Amino acid sequence: MQTETADGRDAGPTSERVVVAMLTYRRPEDLREAVPAFLAASADQGATLLVVDNDPDGSARAWVTSYGDDRLRYAHEPRPGIAAARNRALDETGDDDVLVFVDDDERPEPGWLEAMLGYHRSTGAPVVVGAVVADYAQPPESWMTAAPFFGRRRLRTGTELEAAGTGNLLLDLRAVRPLGVRFDERFGLSGGSDTMFTRTLVARGLRLVTCDEAVVRERIPADRMTPGWVLRRARRSGNSAARAEHAVARPGAQRALVTVRYTVRGTLRVAGGAARTVLGALRRDPVEQLMGRRTTQRGVGMLAGAAGKVVSEYERV
């Protein structure tokens, strides 16, 4: 396998051990589509695929272990919560060099892993986040595509970030492992452990950059294609952002400053979102109203996080 430097020169072969880790929880239909898709996308790069099953019953074990591909590995993490599953992926890749996190509801676009690894190798960036675009389970209504309610904001390749999610995230384990950073399992059922994890890596001196050419598509099921889900996600997102930054900050004055900052930010978003909602109503623009309500809910989540309250997204019954 050949790599190139940033200016296009051949950097010679690499023997990096690359693992793509897919987290799953009771999604057999997604797994049956995602596993072959990511195996095919990883073949040219010599990567293996690790499926981390977060179902206490290990419901994915039989299907994964009987798949019949030496590049496919299975790990069971019975402790509930996405943070525990992410930590299991770190534990299972102790002898590997590069770990790429993906989700079982994602599908790779052509050239996805080649672009991700190529950018990492040519720049030396230790943490790289790729693009995630929405793939709707049914034809979307006009409001869904009129604003970025689903998927993620697309950013120019090389943009430096303070935090990112794990749904299409590369980690150079040779840079990450010595720091001893783990996913905080207090965030396991609320979401946000990935935000805290990547924010901590950046705080410890690692660069987190974007690679817009490394694209996966996130399937948006019909039950999420509603304004209610958009608003719930906004509230949880604001909450986890506040809680993650508070947890990373040093005790004392720095944490107090984070509390004040998110109280101010949350208040401004609640007020600004309310004003935008009213403006949308006056204009009879439902998209404008929903964007205002989403801003308000993100502010509500921030205020809750600043007050130490938890908004849970991954609660299980």
ZAMARGU-4260 file (C-alpha; in steps of 0.2 Angstrom, whole numbers, plus 5000, padded with zeros to 4 digits):
<rodrens>
0) 5000/5000/5000 | 5007/5017/4995 | 5005/5034/5003 | 5008/5051/4997 | 5014/5067/5006
5) 5004/5083/5006 | 5012/5089/4990 | 5008/5073/4981 | 5025/5064/4982 | 5026/5045/4985
10) 5029/5042/5004 | 5032/5024/5001 | 5023/5009/5008 | 5014/5008/5025 | 5011/4993/5036
15) 4999/5002/5047 | 4986/4991/5056 | 4969/4999/5053 | 4953/4994/5061 | 4936/5001/5057
20) 4925/4999/5072 | 4906/4998/5070 | 4895/5000/5086 | 4878/4991/5086 | 4863/4988/5097
25) 4849/4977/5092 | 4849/4983/5073 | 4850/4967/5064 | 4844/4974/5047 | 4856/4988/5048
30) 4870/4976/5052 | 4866/4965/5037 | 4868/4980/5026 | 4882/4989/5034 | 4894/4975/5037
35) 4896/4970/5019 | 4897/4988/5014 | 4911/4993/5025 | 4920/4977/5022 | 4920/4981/5004
40) 4925/4999/5007 | 4940/4993/5018 | 4947/4979/5007 | 4959/4990/4997 | 4966/4998/5012
45) 4969/4981/5021 | 4958/4986/5036 | 4948/4974/5047 | 4931/4977/5053 | 4927/4976/5072
50) 4908/4975/5077 | 4905/4980/5095 | 4889/4973/5101 | 4881/4983/5115 | 4866/4971/5118
55) 4868/4963/5135 | 4861/4947/5126 | 4874/4947/5112 | 4861/4946/5099 | 4873/4950/5085
60) 4886/4937/5089 | 4879/4922/5079 | 4877/4932/5063 | 4894/4941/5064 | 4904/4926/5069
65) 4896/4915/5055 | 4899/4928/5042 | 4914/4919/5035 | 4926/4933/5032 | 4943/4933/5041
70) 4943/4953/5041 | 4928/4953/5052 | 4930/4953/5071 | 4916/4953/5085 | 4917/4960/5102
75) 4903/4960/5115 | 4901/4974/5128 | 4886/4970/5139 | 4887/4986/5150 | 4874/4997/5144
80) 4878/5014/5135 | 4887/5020/5120 | 4902/5026/5130 | 4905/5008/5136 | 4904/5001/5118
85) 4917/5015/5112 | 4929/5010/5126 | 4927/4992/5121 | 4933/4997/5104 | 4948/5005/5111
90) 4952/4990/5122 | 4950/4978/5107 | 4963/4988/5096 | 4977/4989/5109 | 4989/4982/5096
95) 4983/4992/5081 | 4988/5009/5074 | 4973/5017/5067 | 4955/5016/5073 | 4940/5023/5063
100) 4923/5024/5071 | 4907/5022/5061 | 4889/5018/5065 | 4878/5004/5060 | 4866/5016/5052
105) 4879/5023/5041 | 4885/5017/5023 | 4902/5022/5015 | 4903/5032/4999 | 4915/5026/4986
110) 4933/5031/4991 | 4928/5034/5009 | 4942/5025/5018 | 4955/5029/5005 | 4951/5048/5007
115) 4951/5047/5026 | 4968/5037/5027 | 4976/5047/5013 | 4972/5064/5022 | 4978/5057/5039
120) 4994/5050/5031 | 4999/5065/5021 | 4996/5078/5034 | 5000/5068/5050 | 4984/5074/5058
125) 4980/5062/5073 | 4962/5065/5073 | 4951/5067/5057 | 4933/5068/5055 | 4924/5064/5039
130) 4908/5070/5032 | 4891/5063/5036 | 4876/5066/5025 | 4858/5062/5027 | 4851/5047/5018
135) 4832/5047/5020 | 4822/5031/5023 | 4808/5038/5013 | 4806/5054/5002 | 4809/5069/5013
140) 4796/5083/5015 | 4802/5100/5009 | 4805/5107/5026 | 4818/5093/5029 | 4830/5098/5016
145) 4827/5117/5017 | 4838/5118/5032 | 4852/5107/5039 | 4841/5098/5051 | 4848/5081/5048
150) 4866/5075/5044 | 4881/5087/5048 | 4887/5103/5043 | 4899/5101/5028 | 4916/5110/5032
155) 4931/5113/5020 | 4944/5100/5022 | 4958/5105/5034 | 4946/5115/5046 | 4951/5113/5064
160) 4938/5109/5076 | 4937/5108/5095 | 4926/5093/5096 | 4917/5080/5085 | 4906/5065/5085
165) 4912/5047/5082 | 4901/5043/5067 | 4915/5044/5054 | 4930/5048/5065 | 4948/5042/5063
170) 4960/5041/5078 | 4979/5038/5076 | 4980/5027/5091 | 4999/5030/5092 | 4995/5048/5097
175) 4979/5045/5107 | 4984/5029/5117 | 4999/5038/5127 | 4986/5051/5133 | 4976/5038/5142
180) 4960/5047/5137 | 4944/5036/5138 | 4925/5039/5134 | 4917/5045/5150 | 4904/5032/5154
185) 4894/5045/5164 | 4888/5051/5147 | 4884/5033/5141 | 4865/5035/5141 | 4864/5054/5139
190) 4875/5055/5123 | 4890/5067/5123 | 4904/5055/5127 | 4911/5058/5110 | 4911/5077/5112
195) 4920/5076/5128 | 4932/5063/5122 | 4937/5073/5107 | 4937/5089/5116 | 4949/5082/5129
200) 4961/5076/5115 | 4961/5094/5108 | 4964/5101/5125 | 4979/5089/5127 | 4987/5095/5111
205) 4980/5084/5097 | 4974/5092/5081 | 4956/5088/5076 | 4953/5092/5057 | 4940/5088/5044
210) 4941/5078/5028 | 4926/5082/5018 | 4931/5070/5004 | 4928/5055/5016 | 4909/5053/5016
215) 4897/5041/5024 | 4878/5042/5022 | 4868/5041/5038 | 4851/5033/5036 | 4837/5043/5043
220) 4823/5032/5048 | 4805/5037/5046 | 4802/5039/5065 | 4816/5052/5065 | 4809/5062/5051
225) 4798/5073/5062 | 4800/5091/5070 | 4798/5083/5087 | 4814/5072/5084 | 4823/5088/5078
230) 4819/5097/5093 | 4823/5083/5105 | 4840/5081/5097 | 4844/5100/5098 | 4840/5100/5117
235) 4851/5084/5120 | 4865/5092/5109 | 4865/5108/5119 | 4865/5099/5135 | 4879/5087/5131
240) 4890/5101/5124 | 4888/5111/5141 | 4891/5095/5152 | 4906/5090/5141 | 4915/5106/5142
245) 4911/5108/5161 | 4918/5090/5164 | 4934/5094/5154 | 4937/5111/5163 | 4948/5111/5178
250) 4939/5112/5195 | 4937/5129/5203 | 4937/5145/5193 | 4938/5137/5175 | 4923/5126/5178
255) 4914/5141/5186 | 4918/5151/5170 | 4911/5137/5159 | 4895/5137/5170 | 4893/5156/5167
260) 4897/5155/5149 | 4884/5142/5145 | 4871/5150/5156 | 4874/5166/5145 | 4874/5156/5129
265) 4859/5146/5133 | 4849/5162/5138 | 4854/5170/5122 | 4848/5155/5111 | 4832/5154/5120
270) 4828/5172/5117 | 4835/5172/5099 | 4826/5156/5095 | 4809/5163/5102 | 4811/5179/5092
275) 4815/5169/5076 | 4800/5158/5079 | 4788/5173/5081 | 4796/5180/5065 | 4793/5164/5056
280) 4775/5164/5062 | 4772/5182/5055 | 4780/5177/5038 | 4770/5161/5038 | 4786/5152/5036
285) 4786/5134/5044 | 4804/5131/5041 | 4809/5148/5049 | 4798/5143/5064 | 4806/5126/5066
290) 4823/5134/5065 | 4819/5146/5079 | 4811/5132/5090 | 4827/5121/5087 | 4838/5136/5093
295) 4827/5138/5108 | 4828/5120/5113 | 4847/5120/5111 | 4847/5134/5123 | 4836/5125/5135
300) 4848/5110/5134 | 4863/5122/5138 | 4854/5130/5153 | 4850/5112/5160 | 4868/5107/5157
305) 4875/5123/5166 | 4864/5118/5180 | 4870/5100/5181 | 4855/5092/5174 | 4856/5078/5162
310) 4845/5076/5146 | 4846/5057/5141 | 4845/5051/5123 | 4849/5033/5124 | 4839/5027/5139
315) 4834/5009/5138 | 4819/4999/5144
</rodrens>
